């Protein structure tokens, strides 16, 4: 149980930090300024500037990366995410049949004997779970950006606040469904998401998405909005086939059980399914909209708001 991450932590990252600190120092930056720009302590900078070069690190790759990082640091135009992407990209390349891969096999002969290709399999896209989840998160992030730019989203906002969730075809549990932690709220008249999409959040809406996915195979996303009569009519005018429950319900089990009975009597599969749960005493009416992906679902909001 000695993954290549140990080599990355012990050799690759210290070498990158050491060379970057030295590069910035040679350009005239003080230790405190280097610490600020690298998001580390001044004591760490002092250590990197005084310690010897880590000879086990890949010289050419690290030098090229450090040059790129130095330009990012000095330009003040690159974000922390840009720098992390550059570091992780180099790290991943070194793990696929390159320096880190060979160093790992040297340290653990049994890996060399079986010609270990674990990193190549995981990082090369042959493991289906990773690209699938990456697509979902990317789609969700794009959908959130659309929702935050929509004017008039408050017309769709229920009192319990809205949420959007998405998954891929392999999703089996709520841990496989990405949602918005804390739901979508309103700030200054605009929809706002206070935390980026994550897997395993918004269990209620996620469970309804999994239920819908089992009945309508193309469905991969769900958005819960206000279930007022006006919103329902606007959704229907934009092509949504709304299945309307007769009685109010809060629990996912009650909603899905009642909806299943209604779905079974449908003669054809709707292209744009939706589920309406009526309100009652202490229960707000909610409309659940379903689509093939989150970004398409978010774009439907624009048309529904225009209809309102």
KANORKA-V354035 format. One record per pair of residues at least 24 apart in sequence whose C-alpha atoms are under 10 Angstrom apart, sorted by the first residue. I is the first residue (numbers start at 1). J is the second residue. Records with the same first field share a line. If there is no record, write none. Layout:
BEGIN
I = J + J
END
This chain:
BEGIN
2 = 104 + 107 + 108
3 = 104 + 119
4 = 95 + 100 + 101 + 102 + 103 + 104 + 105 + 119
5 = 91 + 95 + 100 + 104
6 = 104
7 = 56 + 57 + 100 + 101 + 103 + 104 + 107
8 = 57 + 91 + 92 + 94 + 95 + 100
10 = 54 + 56 + 57
11 = 54 + 55 + 56 + 57 + 58 + 100
12 = 54 + 56 + 57 + 58 + 59 + 61 + 62 + 87 + 90 + 91 + 94 + 100
13 = 57 + 62 + 87 + 91
14 = 48 + 53 + 54 + 57
15 = 48 + 52 + 53 + 54 + 55 + 56 + 57 + 58 + 59 + 62 + 63 + 66
16 = 48 + 54 + 57 + 58 + 59 + 61 + 62 + 63 + 64 + 65 + 66 + 69 + 87
17 = 44 + 45 + 48 + 49 + 62 + 66
18 = 44 + 45 + 46 + 47 + 48 + 49 + 50 + 51 + 52 + 53 + 54 + 66
19 = 48 + 49 + 53 + 54 + 62 + 63 + 65 + 66 + 67 + 70
20 = 45 + 48 + 49 + 62 + 63 + 65 + 66 + 67 + 68 + 69 + 70 + 73
21 = 45 + 46 + 47 + 48 + 49 + 66 + 70
22 = 46 + 48 + 49 + 50 + 66
23 = 49 + 66 + 67 + 69 + 70
24 = 66 + 70 + 71 + 73 + 74
25 = 49
27 = 70 + 74
29 = 74
34 = 73
37 = 70 + 73 + 74 + 76 + 80
38 = 69 + 70 + 73 + 80 + 83
39 = 80
56 = 99 + 100 + 103
57 = 99 + 100 + 103
58 = 94 + 98 + 99 + 100
61 = 90 + 91 + 93 + 94 + 99
62 = 87 + 90 + 91
64 = 90
65 = 89 + 90 + 91
92 = 119 + 120 + 123 + 124
93 = 119 + 120 + 123 + 124
94 = 119
95 = 119 + 120 + 123
96 = 120 + 121 + 122 + 123 + 124
128 = 170
129 = 168 + 170 + 171 + 176
132 = 167 + 168 + 169 + 170 + 171
133 = 166 + 167 + 168 + 170 + 171 + 176 + 177 + 178 + 199
134 = 168
135 = 167 + 168
136 = 165 + 166 + 167 + 168 + 176 + 177 + 178 + 179 + 197 + 198 + 199 + 220 + 221 + 293 + 294
137 = 165 + 166 + 167 + 177 + 178 + 179 + 196 + 197 + 198 + 199 + 294
138 = 197 + 294 + 295
139 = 166 + 167 + 197 + 221 + 293 + 294 + 295 + 296
140 = 164 + 165 + 166 + 167 + 178 + 179 + 180 + 196 + 197 + 198 + 221 + 293 + 294 + 295 + 298
141 = 180 + 196 + 197 + 198 + 294 + 295
142 = 294 + 295 + 296 + 298
143 = 293 + 294 + 295 + 296 + 297 + 298 + 299
144 = 180 + 184 + 191 + 192 + 193 + 196 + 197 + 294 + 295 + 298
145 = 191 + 192 + 193 + 295 + 298
146 = 191 + 295 + 296 + 297 + 298 + 299 + 301 + 302
147 = 184 + 190 + 191 + 192 + 193 + 295 + 297 + 298 + 299 + 301 + 302
148 = 184 + 185 + 186 + 190 + 191 + 192 + 193 + 298
149 = 190 + 191 + 192 + 302
150 = 190 + 191 + 298 + 299 + 301 + 302 + 305
151 = 189 + 190 + 191 + 302 + 305 + 306
152 = 189 + 190 + 191 + 301 + 302 + 305 + 306 + 308
153 = 185 + 186 + 189 + 190 + 191 + 225 + 301 + 302 + 304 + 305
154 = 185 + 186 + 189 + 190 + 191 + 225 + 226 + 305
155 = 225 + 226 + 228 + 230 + 231 + 304 + 305 + 308
156 = 224 + 225 + 226 + 227 + 228 + 230 + 231 + 232 + 286 + 287 + 301 + 304 + 305 + 308
157 = 184 + 185 + 186 + 191 + 224 + 225 + 226 + 227 + 286
158 = 185 + 224 + 225 + 226 + 227 + 228 + 284 + 285 + 286 + 287
159 = 185 + 225 + 226 + 284 + 285 + 286
160 = 184 + 185 + 224 + 225 + 226 + 284 + 286
161 = 185 + 186 + 191 + 224 + 225 + 226
162 = 186 + 191 + 205 + 223 + 224 + 225 + 226 + 286 + 288
163 = 193 + 202 + 205 + 206 + 222 + 223 + 224 + 225 + 288
164 = 197 + 202 + 205 + 206 + 209 + 221 + 222 + 223 + 224 + 225 + 288 + 289 + 290 + 294 + 297 + 298
165 = 197 + 198 + 199 + 200 + 201 + 202 + 203 + 205 + 206 + 207 + 208 + 209 + 220 + 221 + 222 + 223 + 224 + 290 + 293 + 294
166 = 197 + 199 + 205 + 206 + 209 + 210 + 219 + 220 + 221 + 222 + 223 + 290 + 291 + 292 + 293 + 294 + 295
167 = 199 + 206 + 209 + 210 + 213 + 219 + 220 + 221 + 222 + 292 + 293 + 294
168 = 213 + 218 + 219 + 220 + 221 + 292 + 293
169 = 213 + 217 + 218 + 219 + 220
171 = 210 + 213 + 220
172 = 207 + 210 + 213 + 214
173 = 200 + 203 + 206 + 207 + 210
174 = 199 + 200 + 201 + 202 + 203 + 204 + 205 + 206 + 207 + 208 + 209 + 210
175 = 199 + 200 + 201 + 202 + 203 + 206
176 = 200 + 201 + 206 + 210
177 = 201 + 202 + 203 + 205 + 206 + 207 + 209 + 210 + 220 + 221
178 = 202 + 203 + 206 + 221
179 = 203 + 205 + 206 + 221 + 222 + 223
203 = 252
204 = 250 + 251 + 252 + 253
205 = 252 + 288
206 = 252
207 = 252 + 253 + 256
208 = 252 + 253 + 255 + 256 + 275 + 288 + 290
209 = 288 + 289 + 290 + 291
211 = 252 + 253 + 255 + 256 + 257 + 259 + 260
212 = 256 + 259 + 260 + 263 + 273 + 274 + 275 + 290 + 291
213 = 290 + 291 + 292
215 = 260 + 263 + 264 + 269
216 = 263 + 269 + 270 + 271 + 272 + 273 + 290 + 291 + 292
217 = 269 + 292
218 = 271 + 272 + 290 + 291 + 292 + 293
219 = 271 + 272 + 273 + 290 + 291 + 292 + 293 + 294
220 = 290 + 291 + 292 + 293 + 294 + 297
221 = 289 + 290 + 291 + 292 + 293 + 294 + 295 + 296 + 297 + 298
222 = 273 + 274 + 288 + 289 + 290 + 291 + 292 + 293 + 294 + 297 + 298
223 = 274 + 287 + 288 + 289 + 290 + 291 + 294 + 297 + 298 + 301
224 = 274 + 275 + 276 + 286 + 287 + 288 + 289 + 290
225 = 276 + 285 + 286 + 287 + 288 + 289 + 301
226 = 276 + 277 + 284 + 285 + 286 + 287 + 288
227 = 275 + 276 + 277 + 278 + 279 + 284 + 285 + 286 + 287 + 288
228 = 276 + 277 + 278 + 279 + 284 + 285 + 286 + 287
229 = 276 + 278 + 285 + 287
230 = 304 + 307 + 308
231 = 286 + 287 + 304 + 305 + 307 + 308
232 = 274 + 275 + 276 + 286 + 287 + 288 + 304 + 308
233 = 304 + 307 + 308
234 = 301 + 303 + 304 + 305 + 306 + 307 + 308
235 = 272 + 274 + 287 + 289 + 300 + 301 + 303 + 304 + 305 + 307 + 308
236 = 272 + 273 + 274 + 304 + 307
237 = 303 + 304 + 307
238 = 272 + 300 + 301 + 303 + 304 + 307
239 = 270 + 271 + 272 + 273 + 274 + 300 + 304
240 = 270 + 271 + 272 + 273 + 274 + 275 + 289 + 290 + 291 + 300
241 = 269 + 270 + 271 + 272 + 273 + 274 + 275 + 289 + 290
242 = 270 + 272 + 273 + 274 + 275 + 276 + 287 + 288 + 289
243 = 273 + 274 + 275 + 276 + 277 + 287 + 288
244 = 274 + 275 + 276 + 277 + 278 + 287
245 = 275 + 276 + 277 + 278
246 = 276 + 277 + 278 + 279
247 = 277 + 278 + 279 + 280
248 = 276 + 277 + 278 + 279 + 280 + 281 + 282 + 283 + 284 + 285 + 286
249 = 277 + 278 + 279 + 280 + 283 + 284 + 285 + 286
250 = 277 + 278 + 279 + 283 + 284 + 285 + 286
272 = 297
END
